[in-house]
Amino acid sequence: MLKVENIDVFYGDLQVLWDVSFEVKEGETVALVGANGAGKSTIIKTISGLNRPANGSIRFLDLHLDKIPSHKIIEHGIAHVPEGRRLFPEMTVRENLIMGSLCPRAKAKRDETMEWVFGLFPRLREREKQLTGTLSGGEQQMVAVGRGLMALPKLIMFDEPSLGLAPILVAEIFKIIQRIRQEGVTVLIVEQNTKQTLEICDRGYVLENGRILLSGTGQELLNNDHIKQAYLGI
């Protein structure tokens, strides 16, 4: 479904990704894990068109994403749930969700999709008229995920979905990500929470200093000695 090949990415004169290649197959949950500053979020932003690779290519189905404007990428079926949520705090929960369904394909099924999102997150139905800025951190993360789903994505990308959440809420968000995959949406997740992420993913890639260091199934990476020492404290 998604194939990233040999991309180099710069911020100005500073190179942050070197020769990065990986793929996501339809129906998978794939993780990009690594320490803060490894380049994980840069990869997600590059797929979304917020950054442009200096070299290499990004293909989604039959499209070359590196040649498509960022605001058009979502219309082709990729949604990005950003780090830090990036919601509209003075808009209601419902209004924030509607913001995710502005492309024609999603707008046509808005009411149906809204019901699906409320089914995943019953608390959002209870709070749909509440200003998003007054919600708890966990509830705001639910809104951010729901907004991404309102675009009816074929592939949804999560950037640090557990950031700043209490452990019990982290577990809930990971359960929701598993359920989203079970309902037919392919998932690419970027996370520092290495253990829980690898436990729910089919395959993973380990990023260090802007380069892919290791890859394998989630279980293979959990059993890897380097992963145990560097990320799991074992």
C-alpha positions in Angstrom: 0.0 0.0 0.0 2.8 2.4 1.0 6.3 2.2 -0.2 9.0 4.7 1.0 12.2 4.3 -1.0 15.6 5.8 -0.2 14.4 9.2 1.0 16.7 11.9 2.3 15.1 14.8 4.1 16.6 18.1 5.1 15.5 21.0 7.3 17.3 23.8 5.5 20.9 22.7 5.3 20.5 20.1 8.1 19.9 16.5 7.0 17.6 14.6 9.3 16.9 11.4 7.3 19.3 9.3 5.4 18.3 6.7 2.8 15.2 5.6 4.6 13.2 2.8 3.0 10.2 0.8 4.4 6.8 -0.4 3.3 3.3 -0.9 4.7 1.1 -3.6 3.3 -2.7 -3.3 3.2 -4.3 -4.4 6.4 -1.2 -4.2 8.5 -0.2 -2.2 11.6 3.4 -1.1 11.1 5.4 0.8 13.7 8.3 3.2 13.5 10.0 3.2 16.9 13.0 5.0 18.2 14.2 7.6 20.6 13.1 11.2 20.6 14.8 13.1 17.8 15.5 9.9 15.7 13.4 11.3 12.8 10.2 9.4 13.2 7.9 12.4 13.1 9.8 13.8 10.1 8.9 10.6 8.2 5.2 11.0 8.9 5.3 14.7 7.9 7.1 13.8 4.7 4.5 11.2 3.8 1.8 13.8 4.5 3.6 16.3 2.2 4.5 18.7 4.9 8.1 18.0 4.1 9.6 17.1 0.7 12.3 14.5 0.2 15.5 15.7 -1.4 16.0 12.3 -2.9 14.0 9.1 -3.1 10.3 8.4 -3.6 7.1 7.8 -1.7 4.4 5.7 -3.4 0.9 5.1 -2.1 -1.1 2.6 -4.2 -0.4 3.9 -7.7 0.4 7.5 -6.7 3.7 9.3 -6.2 3.0 11.2 -3.1 6.2 13.3 -3.4 4.6 14.9 -6.4 1.2 15.7 -4.8 0.4 18.9 -2.8 -0.1 18.1 0.9 -3.8 19.3 0.9 -4.6 16.8 -1.8 -3.0 13.8 -0.1 -5.9 13.3 2.3 -8.3 13.0 -0.6 -6.4 9.9 -1.8 -7.0 8.1 1.5 -4.2 9.0 4.0 -5.0 10.7 7.3 -2.4 12.0 9.8 -3.2 12.2 13.5 -0.4 14.7 14.5 1.7 14.8 17.6 0.2 17.1 20.2 -3.3 16.6 18.7 -3.5 20.1 17.1 -7.2 20.5 17.7 -9.3 23.7 17.6 -9.9 24.3 21.3 -12.6 26.9 20.9 -14.7 24.7 18.7 -16.9 21.9 19.9 -16.1 18.2 19.7 -18.6 17.8 16.8 -17.1 20.8 14.9 -13.6 19.4 15.3 -14.8 16.1 13.9 -16.4 17.8 11.0 -13.1 19.4 10.1 -11.8 16.0 9.3 -14.5 15.3 6.7 -14.1 18.3 4.3 -12.9 16.4 1.3 -15.8 15.4 -1.0 -15.5 11.6 -0.5 -15.7 12.0 3.2 -18.2 14.8 3.3 -20.7 12.6 1.4 -20.7 10.0 4.2 -20.2 12.4 7.1 -23.2 11.4 9.2 -22.5 7.7 8.8 -18.9 8.1 9.7 -19.7 10.3 12.7 -21.8 7.5 14.1 -18.9 5.1 13.6 -16.6 7.5 15.5 -19.1 7.9 18.3 -19.3 4.1 18.5 -15.6 3.9 19.0 -15.6 6.7 21.5 -18.9 6.9 23.4 -17.5 9.7 25.6 -17.3 11.9 22.5 -21.0 11.5 21.9 -21.7 12.6 25.5 -19.4 15.7 24.9 -20.2 16.5 21.3 -21.4 20.0 22.1 -18.6 20.7 24.6 -15.6 23.0 23.7 -12.7 20.8 22.9 -10.3 22.9 25.0 -12.2 22.0 28.2 -11.7 18.2 27.7 -9.2 16.1 29.5 -6.0 15.1 27.6 -7.3 11.6 26.9 -10.5 12.9 25.6 -8.7 15.4 23.3 -6.6 12.5 22.0 -9.9 10.7 21.2 -11.1 13.7 19.3 -7.8 13.8 17.3 -8.1 10.2 16.4 -11.8 10.6 15.5 -11.0 13.6 13.3 -8.5 11.5 11.4 -11.1 8.8 10.9 -13.7 11.2 9.7 -11.6 11.5 6.5 -12.4 7.8 5.7 -8.7 6.9 5.3 -7.4 3.8 3.8 -4.2 4.4 5.8 -4.1 6.3 9.1 -0.9 7.5 10.6 -0.5 8.2 14.3 2.3 10.4 15.5 3.0 9.7 19.3 -0.6 9.0 20.2 0.3 8.1 23.8 2.2 11.3 24.5 1.3 13.0 27.8 -1.4 10.4 28.7 -1.8 8.5 31.9 -1.0 4.7 31.6 -4.6 3.7 31.8 -5.5 6.0 28.9 -2.5 4.9 26.9 -3.8 1.3 27.2 -7.2 2.5 26.0 -5.7 4.4 23.0 -3.8 1.3 21.9 -6.9 -0.8 22.1 -8.7 1.7 19.9 -5.8 1.5 17.4 -6.1 -2.3 17.3 -9.9 -2.0 16.7 -9.4 0.5 13.9 -7.1 -2.0 12.1 -9.6 -4.8 12.7 -12.3 -2.6 11.0 -10.2 -2.5 7.8 -8.0 0.6 8.1 -4.3 0.1 7.6 -2.2 1.7 10.4 1.3 3.3 10.5 2.2 4.3 14.1 5.2 6.4 15.3 5.9 6.0 19.0 8.5 6.3 21.8 6.5 3.7 23.8 8.4 0.9 22.3 7.0 -2.1 24.2 3.3 -1.5 23.9 3.7 -0.4 20.2 5.6 -3.6 19.2 3.1 -5.7 21.1 0.3 -4.6 18.8 2.1 -4.2 15.4 2.6 -6.8 12.7 6.0 -5.4 11.7 8.2 -2.6 12.9 11.2 -0.5 12.0 13.7 0.9 14.4 15.0 4.4 13.6 18.2 5.7 15.0 19.8 9.1 14.1 17.7 9.4 10.9 18.5 5.9 9.6 16.6 2.6 9.7 18.7 0.3 12.0 16.5 -2.8 12.3 13.3 -4.3 11.0 11.2 -7.4 11.8 7.9 -8.5 13.2 6.8 -7.0 16.4 7.8 -10.1 18.4 11.2 -10.4 16.7 12.0 -6.8 17.7 10.8 -7.3 21.2 13.2 -10.3 21.5 16.1 -8.4 19.9 19.0 -7.9 22.4 19.6 -4.3 21.2 16.0 -3.4 21.6 15.9 -4.9 25.1 19.0 -2.9 26.2 18.4 0.4 24.4 14.6 0.8 24.7 13.2 -1.7 27.2 15.7 -1.5 30.0 16.2 -5.3 30.1 
